Amino acid sequence: MKICYFIQTHQNPQQIYRLVRTIKRSSPHSQILINHNFNRSYLDLTPLQDLSDIHLLENQEYLIRGDFSGQVQPYLNAVNWLLENNSDFDWLINLTGQDYPTQPLLETEDFLAQTNSDGFIRYWDIFADRIPWDREKGFKRYYCQYWRIPGRWSYSFLKEFQQLRLIKQLTPLKFYLTYGPLVGIPRRSTPFNHEFSCYGGWAWYTLSRKCVEYIKNFVDRHPNFVDYYKRTVVPEESFIQTILVNNQNFNLVNDDKRYIDYTGAIGGSPRTLTIQDYSTITNGKFHFARKFDLQQDAEILDKLDALIFK
């Protein structure tokens, strides 16, 4: 069995090198694809040239956080690369440069080799009760279409503009400043209906080849669906879930096998994990955790290495 680890990165090359070396040392026959945001920092893979089957994907787009270009398009690019290059992968695991294994990869890969499931992915109907989001959040993100407003002045202007009472009362305009500035309007016509629901979830998943091939085929057959999601906000927390969960032929486990602490999250960014989190993230429930910062706390990564290479 072969695992492909797809890593999206944007900063701290030394931490990226460490993650890649940890994966290849623990899983020598794995394949690694890297999509790096060169608009944020430079990445040279020369320090990893002694390792095999590591590929830096060519990226010609300007990556914007919270935009389709930020995480969804790179993921689709990775899927296309794998299938066009006849990769013999069995599972695709997506990570960031700030993720790290929380157990030996042999245990993770043995688990995947033995499972009858097709994928491990967190998901929920965006209008269901008792979900991590309030009802307005899902509607605002995925039932509206947005346009990015350029200019240095736009953020401050829209921040004040959206507070005007008449704007709230007389227009359907929606504002998204966290990943913007964006201005949107609700859409009467959407891809969603009683037979095709909109799902949300977290942007990290472990998917079988069967799921990956289905995503590729779905995207190729439904360009309008892709175009619609290109004008939503944070599509990476809905796009893949909506495609897969609506196909009820898959045996999906509603668990992404990741530890992420969103307590006190600012702008959607989770808390940085430290040595104090070691016992929590290594309790056997998780395959990976995020996010880590080598410059803030290297001890936690050293202790994880001791566990991974025990």
N, C-alpha and C positions, 0 to 999 in steps of 0.2 A: 504494500500500500504506500502511496506517495501523497504527501501533503504539500500544498503550495501556500506559503506565507506571503501575503500581499501587505506591504508596509507603506503607509503614506507618511511622509516626513516633511519638515519645514525648517528645523533648526537643530543646533547642537550636534554636529557631525560625530563627535566622540561618543555620544550616547547611542547614536545610530549604529556606529561600528560595533559597539559593545553588544547591542541587541542582536545584530546579524551574526556575530561570532558565537554568541550563546546558542542561538537557534541551530547553526551549522554544527557546532560541537556536540550538541545534544541530539540532533537529528541530521546526520551527515548526508543522507540521501534526499533530503527535502529540497524544494525549489523555492527561491526567494525572488519576488518582484518588488522593486522599489519605485514609487512615484514621489519625486521630490519637488517641492515648491521653490524653484530657484529665484523667485521674486523676494523670498524671505532670507535666504542664505545660499551659499555655494556648497555643493557636495561633490567630493572626489572619491571614487571607489577604488583608487589605486591601493590604499591600505588593506583592501580586502581581496586583492588579486590572487592571493594564494588559495582562495576558496572557490569552489565550483558551483555552477548553476545559480548564479546571482545575476540579475538583470535589472538595469536602470532603464525604465520606460521613457521614451521620448515624450516630452510634454511641451506642446506649443501654445497652450492656453494660459491666460492670466487667471490664477486660482483665487477665488474670493470666498471667504468663510461665510457659511450660511447660504451659499449660492449653489446651483446645480454643478457649476464648474469646480466647487470646492472639494467635494468628496464623491458625488455620484458619478460624474463623468470619468474621473480617474479609475473608479471601480469598474465601470463598463469598459474602459480602455484595457484594463487588466484582463477582464473576461475575454475580450476580443483577441488579445495577444495570446492567451493560453490556447484558445481554440484554433486560431490561425496557425500557430506554431506546433500544433499537434502534441501539446503537453500531455503526459500520461498521468496527470494529477487525479486523485480520488476525492480530495477535500480541499476547499479554499477557505483559509482563515484570514480575515482582514484585521490589521493592527495599525497602530501609529508608532512613530519613533519614540513615544513616551510610554509604551506598553512594556510588559515584561512577564515571562512565564512565572506561575506560582507553584509549579510542581514539575518534576522531570517530564520532558516532552515525550519520552517513551510511554509514560502513563497516559498522557493525553492521546497519543496516537493509537495505543492499544484500545483505549476506550472507543475511539472512532471506528476502529477496525471491527469491533464487536457489536456496535449499536445497530438496531433495526430502524433508527430514525434517519430522516433525510436532511435535517438541519436543526441547528440550535440558534434561536433568534427570539429576542423579546418583542412582543407585539400586543396591541390592543385596539379594539374598535374605538375610534376617536370620540364617539358619542356615548360610549358605555359608561355605566356608573363605576365608581371606585377604581379609577385608573390614575396614573401619575399626573395627568394633565387635567386642568379644568376644561369645561366644554368649549369655552370661547377660544382657547389656545389652538385647538385642532381646527376649528372653523376658520379662524383668522389666518392660519398658516396655509391650509390646503383647499379651502373653498373660495379663496380670493386670488387674484392675479396682480402681480406687483411690477413696478417700474422703478429702477434705481435713479435717484436724482443726483446729478453731478454737481460739483462746485463746493468750495470750502465753506460757503455760507449755508449750505442746504441743511446740515444737521441741526444747527442752532435755530434756524428759521422754522423747520418742521417741528422741532420740539416745542416751540412756543405756539405755532399754528394749530397743532392738534389739541391744545388745551382750550381753544376758543369754543364757547358754548354753542354758538350758531353753527360751527362746523360739525359738531357732534349731532346736532338736532336736524340739520337741513341736508346733510350730504351722507352718502354711504361710505365715504372714504375711510380706508384703514391705513394706519401708519405703523411701520416696523423700523425702529431706529437701532435696535441692538445689532442687527446684521446689515444695516442700511447705510444711509437713509433710503427707505423704500416707501412708496405710496402705492396703495392698491385699492381695488374695488371687488366686492363679492361678485361671483359669477353665477348666473342662472343655469348655464350649461356647463356641467363638469363631467369627468369620466365616471362619476360614482352614481350608483342607483341601488335598488333593493337587492339586486343580484351581484353587485360588484361594489363592496364597501371600501371605505377609506380606512386604512390602518396606520397607526403610529407605532413607534417603538424606539429602541436605542440603535445607534448606527454601527453596531459591532455584531458580527455573526460568523458562525462556522457552518458552511454549506457544502453539501455533497455535490459531486459532479452533475448528478441529475438535476438538482436545483439550478446550478450555474448554467447549464445548457438551456434550461427552460427560460431563465431570465434573458439570455441572448436571443432566443427565438421570439419571446414576447416583445422585446424592444424592437426587433426588426419588423415585426408584423403590426406594431401599433405606434407609428411615429407621432401621431396626434397626442397620445398619452405622454410621450416623452416631452413634446413641446409644451404641454400643459404644465408639467412639473418644473420646467425650466423657469416658470414665472411664479413658483411658490417660494416659501421661505423654509429653510432647513429641510430640503427634500430628502436628505440622507436619513431622516428619522421617519420616513413614510414610504418612499419609492419602492424599495425592495420588499418591505412587508406587504404592501398592497398587491404587488405582483404575485408573491408566493402564497400568501394566506388565502387569497381568493380562489386559488387552485386547490381544491379540497382533496386532491389525490396524494398530496405530500403528507408524510408523517413528520410534522414539525413539533419540536419541543420548545415550549415558551420559556426559554432560559438560554441566555447567550454565553453562559459559563465565564462571565467577566465580573470582576469586582471594581465598581466605580462609585465613589462617594460624592454625590451631588449636594451634600449638606452645605448650605450657604453659598451655593454656586453663583458666580457673577458672570453674566453674559454667556451662560451655558457652559462655563469652564469648570470641571470638577476640581475637588480639593487635591492638592499634591500629597501623595502618600509618603510616610516616613517609617523609620524603624519601629515606631509605636504601633503600626498597623500590621506588623509581621504575622502575629498569631491569627488575626482575623482573615487575612488573605490567603493563608496556607492551611485552612481547615479542611481542604479536600473538595470543597464545593466548586472551586473556580479553576479554570485553566490559565487565565491571564488576569492581570490587573492594570489599572491605569489611574492617574498618571504619575510618573516618577520624574524627578529632576536630579540628574547626576551631580549638579553643582550645589543643590540644596541639601541632599542627603544621599551620599554614596553608600553608606553603611547598609541600608536596606537592600540594595542591589548585591552587595557582597554576601549578605546572609542568604539571599535567594539563590545566588550561585552555589553556595555550599549545599543547599537543598537539592538544586537541580542536578548537580554533578556528584551527588553522594555515592 
